[in-house]
Amino acid sequence: MRSKPTKYGKEGHTGKRKDHASAGLRIVALFEGAKGVLVLLAGFGVLSLIHKNIHQVAVQLVRHFHLNPASHYPEIFLNTAGKVTDIQIWLIAFAAMLYATIRVIEAFGLWMQRQWAEWFGLLTGAMYVPIELYEVMRGVTWPKVTVLIVNTIIVTYLLFVILKSKKRW
């Protein structure tokens, strides 16, 4: 039986997925939403440093993790922290809010099974793969490999969903 075309394309089409892909899309939506919330919380944490001695906070952080402040990376971290201004903190917090907003909008679109969100997730996820590959080639660590694998799984899954939906239309 053929469906009748309407102004939306096929009968009843609203841009939503109505197959097994919805569970997978919701898992991806939860993951993307969690990333957005995590970055938003980090942005608020950064914002809490306004009018504080950031260098002293950095020193406490280095001590808390039992790092040697004279070694290479902690020294860079401490020197950089001593130069951060309140304007830079506001800019970092604003960037975190913007990133979080984009992730939450994407998560909402994926949860609602919107095709635009599938494409958006595919493109924004795929743009990080070359950077993640480069980082793994520079030095293999389990966090780098984990990020690459998770992102590749999500990108591949979204590509599969998009290609499968194209076959039905």
C-alpha positions as a Markdown table, in Angstrom:
| # | Residue | x | y | z |
|---|---|---|---|---|
| 1 | Met | 0.0 | 0.0 | 0.0 |
| 2 | Arg | 1.4 | 3.4 | -1.0 |
| 3 | Ser | 1.2 | 6.4 | 1.3 |
| 4 | Lys | -0.3 | 9.6 | 0.0 |
| 5 | Pro | 2.1 | 12.5 | -0.4 |
| 6 | Thr | 1.3 | 15.6 | 1.7 |
| 7 | Lys | 2.9 | 18.9 | 2.2 |
| 8 | Tyr | 5.4 | 17.2 | 4.5 |
| 9 | Gly | 6.4 | 14.5 | 1.9 |
| 10 | Lys | 5.0 | 11.1 | 2.8 |
| 11 | Glu | 1.8 | 10.8 | 4.7 |
| 12 | Gly | 2.2 | 11.9 | 8.3 |
| 13 | His | 5.9 | 12.6 | 8.0 |
| 14 | Thr | 7.0 | 15.2 | 10.6 |
| 15 | Gly | 10.8 | 14.5 | 10.5 |
| 16 | Lys | 10.6 | 11.9 | 13.3 |
| 17 | Arg | 12.0 | 8.4 | 13.3 |
| 18 | Lys | 9.5 | 5.7 | 14.3 |
| 19 | Asp | 11.7 | 2.6 | 14.2 |
| 20 | His | 14.4 | 0.9 | 16.3 |
| 21 | Ala | 16.6 | 3.9 | 15.8 |
| 22 | Ser | 14.7 | 5.9 | 18.4 |
| 23 | Ala | 16.3 | 4.0 | 21.4 |
| 24 | Gly | 19.8 | 4.5 | 20.0 |
| 25 | Leu | 19.1 | 8.2 | 19.3 |
| 26 | Arg | 17.9 | 8.7 | 22.8 |
| 27 | Ile | 21.1 | 7.1 | 24.2 |
| 28 | Val | 23.1 | 9.5 | 22.1 |
| 29 | Ala | 20.8 | 12.4 | 23.2 |
| 30 | Leu | 21.4 | 11.6 | 26.8 |
| 31 | Phe | 25.2 | 11.5 | 26.2 |
| 32 | Glu | 25.2 | 14.8 | 24.4 |
| 33 | Gly | 22.9 | 16.4 | 27.0 |
| 34 | Ala | 25.2 | 15.1 | 29.8 |
| 35 | Lys | 28.2 | 16.7 | 28.0 |
| 36 | Gly | 26.3 | 20.0 | 27.8 |
| 37 | Val | 25.3 | 20.0 | 31.4 |
| 38 | Leu | 28.9 | 19.0 | 32.5 |
| 39 | Val | 30.4 | 21.9 | 30.5 |
| 40 | Leu | 27.7 | 24.3 | 31.9 |
| 41 | Leu | 28.7 | 23.3 | 35.4 |
| 42 | Ala | 32.4 | 23.7 | 34.6 |
| 43 | Gly | 31.5 | 27.2 | 33.2 |
| 44 | Phe | 29.8 | 28.1 | 36.5 |
| 45 | Gly | 32.9 | 26.8 | 38.3 |
| 46 | Val | 35.1 | 29.0 | 36.2 |
| 47 | Leu | 32.8 | 31.9 | 36.8 |
| 48 | Ser | 33.1 | 31.4 | 40.6 |
| 49 | Leu | 36.7 | 32.4 | 40.2 |
| 50 | Ile | 35.8 | 36.1 | 39.4 |
| 51 | His | 37.6 | 38.5 | 41.7 |
| 52 | Lys | 39.7 | 35.7 | 43.3 |
| 53 | Asn | 43.4 | 35.0 | 43.3 |
| 54 | Ile | 43.4 | 32.4 | 40.5 |
| 55 | His | 47.1 | 31.7 | 40.9 |
| 56 | Gln | 46.5 | 30.7 | 44.5 |
| 57 | Val | 43.6 | 28.5 | 43.4 |
| 58 | Ala | 45.9 | 26.9 | 40.9 |
| 59 | Val | 48.6 | 26.3 | 43.5 |
| 60 | Gln | 46.0 | 24.6 | 45.8 |
| 61 | Leu | 44.9 | 22.4 | 42.9 |
| 62 | Val | 48.5 | 21.4 | 42.1 |
| 63 | Arg | 49.1 | 20.5 | 45.7 |
| 64 | His | 45.8 | 18.6 | 46.0 |
| 65 | Phe | 46.9 | 16.3 | 43.2 |
| 66 | His | 50.4 | 16.0 | 44.7 |
| 67 | Leu | 52.0 | 17.4 | 41.6 |
| 68 | Asn | 55.5 | 18.9 | 41.6 |
| 69 | Pro | 55.0 | 22.6 | 40.9 |
| 70 | Ala | 58.5 | 22.8 | 39.3 |
| 71 | Ser | 57.8 | 20.1 | 36.7 |
| 72 | His | 56.9 | 21.1 | 33.2 |
| 73 | Tyr | 53.1 | 21.0 | 32.9 |
| 74 | Pro | 52.3 | 22.2 | 36.5 |
| 75 | Glu | 54.7 | 25.1 | 36.0 |
| 76 | Ile | 53.0 | 26.1 | 32.7 |
| 77 | Phe | 49.6 | 25.8 | 34.5 |
| 78 | Leu | 50.7 | 27.9 | 37.4 |
| 79 | Asn | 52.3 | 30.6 | 35.2 |
| 80 | Thr | 49.2 | 30.8 | 33.0 |
| 81 | Ala | 46.8 | 30.9 | 35.9 |
| 82 | Gly | 48.7 | 33.9 | 37.2 |
| 83 | Lys | 48.0 | 35.8 | 34.1 |
| 84 | Val | 44.2 | 35.2 | 33.8 |
| 85 | Thr | 42.1 | 38.3 | 34.0 |
| 86 | Asp | 38.4 | 38.6 | 35.0 |
| 87 | Ile | 37.5 | 39.4 | 31.4 |
| 88 | Gln | 39.1 | 36.1 | 30.2 |
| 89 | Ile | 37.1 | 34.3 | 32.9 |
| 90 | Trp | 33.9 | 35.8 | 31.6 |
| 91 | Leu | 34.8 | 34.8 | 28.1 |
| 92 | Ile | 35.6 | 31.3 | 29.1 |
| 93 | Ala | 32.3 | 31.1 | 31.0 |
| 94 | Phe | 30.4 | 32.5 | 28.0 |
| 95 | Ala | 32.0 | 30.0 | 25.6 |
| 96 | Ala | 31.1 | 27.2 | 28.0 |
| 97 | Met | 27.5 | 28.4 | 28.1 |
| 98 | Leu | 27.4 | 28.6 | 24.3 |
| 99 | Tyr | 28.8 | 25.1 | 23.9 |
| 100 | Ala | 26.4 | 23.7 | 26.5 |
| 101 | Thr | 23.4 | 25.4 | 24.8 |
| 102 | Ile | 24.4 | 23.8 | 21.4 |
| 103 | Arg | 24.8 | 20.4 | 23.0 |
| 104 | Val | 21.5 | 20.6 | 24.8 |
| 105 | Ile | 19.7 | 21.7 | 21.6 |
| 106 | Glu | 21.3 | 18.8 | 19.8 |
| 107 | Ala | 20.2 | 16.4 | 22.6 |
| 108 | Phe | 16.7 | 17.7 | 22.5 |
| 109 | Gly | 16.5 | 17.3 | 18.7 |
| 110 | Leu | 17.9 | 13.7 | 19.0 |
| 111 | Trp | 15.5 | 12.9 | 21.8 |
| 112 | Met | 12.6 | 14.1 | 19.6 |
| 113 | Gln | 14.1 | 12.1 | 16.7 |
| 114 | Arg | 14.6 | 15.1 | 14.4 |
| 115 | Gln | 16.6 | 14.5 | 11.2 |
| 116 | Trp | 18.3 | 17.9 | 11.5 |
| 117 | Ala | 19.7 | 16.8 | 14.9 |
| 118 | Glu | 21.0 | 13.6 | 13.3 |
| 119 | Trp | 22.9 | 15.5 | 10.7 |
| 120 | Phe | 24.1 | 18.1 | 13.2 |
| 121 | Gly | 25.4 | 15.4 | 15.5 |
| 122 | Leu | 27.1 | 13.6 | 12.6 |
| 123 | Leu | 28.8 | 16.7 | 11.4 |
| 124 | Thr | 29.8 | 18.1 | 14.8 |
| 125 | Gly | 31.0 | 14.6 | 15.9 |
| 126 | Ala | 32.9 | 13.9 | 12.7 |
| 127 | Met | 34.8 | 17.1 | 12.8 |
| 128 | Tyr | 36.6 | 16.0 | 16.0 |
| 129 | Val | 37.7 | 12.6 | 14.6 |
| 130 | Pro | 40.8 | 13.9 | 12.8 |
| 131 | Ile | 41.9 | 15.8 | 15.9 |
| 132 | Glu | 41.3 | 12.8 | 18.1 |
| 133 | Leu | 43.3 | 10.6 | 15.7 |
| 134 | Tyr | 46.2 | 13.1 | 15.7 |
| 135 | Glu | 46.2 | 13.1 | 19.5 |
| 136 | Val | 46.2 | 9.3 | 19.7 |
| 137 | Met | 49.1 | 9.2 | 17.2 |
| 138 | Arg | 51.1 | 11.7 | 19.3 |
| 139 | Gly | 50.8 | 9.5 | 22.3 |
| 140 | Val | 48.4 | 6.6 | 23.1 |
| 141 | Thr | 46.7 | 7.0 | 26.5 |
| 142 | Trp | 43.5 | 5.3 | 27.6 |
| 143 | Pro | 41.5 | 8.7 | 27.8 |
| 144 | Lys | 42.5 | 9.6 | 24.3 |
| 145 | Val | 41.6 | 6.2 | 22.9 |
| 146 | Thr | 38.3 | 6.1 | 24.8 |
| 147 | Val | 37.2 | 9.5 | 23.5 |
| 148 | Leu | 38.1 | 8.4 | 19.9 |
| 149 | Ile | 36.3 | 5.1 | 20.2 |
| 150 | Val | 33.1 | 6.6 | 21.8 |
| 151 | Asn | 33.0 | 9.5 | 19.2 |
| 152 | Thr | 33.6 | 7.1 | 16.3 |
| 153 | Ile | 30.8 | 4.8 | 17.5 |
| 154 | Ile | 28.4 | 7.8 | 17.8 |
| 155 | Val | 29.4 | 9.2 | 14.4 |
| 156 | Thr | 29.1 | 5.7 | 12.8 |
| 157 | Tyr | 25.7 | 5.1 | 14.4 |
| 158 | Leu | 24.3 | 8.5 | 13.3 |
| 159 | Leu | 25.6 | 7.9 | 9.8 |
| 160 | Phe | 23.8 | 4.5 | 9.8 |
| 161 | Val | 20.5 | 6.1 | 11.0 |
| 162 | Ile | 20.7 | 8.7 | 8.3 |
| 163 | Leu | 21.6 | 6.3 | 5.5 |
| 164 | Lys | 18.8 | 3.9 | 6.6 |
| 165 | Ser | 16.3 | 6.7 | 6.7 |
| 166 | Lys | 17.3 | 7.7 | 3.1 |
| 167 | Lys | 16.5 | 4.3 | 1.8 |
| 168 | Arg | 12.9 | 4.5 | 3.2 |
| 169 | Trp | 12.2 | 7.9 | 1.7 |
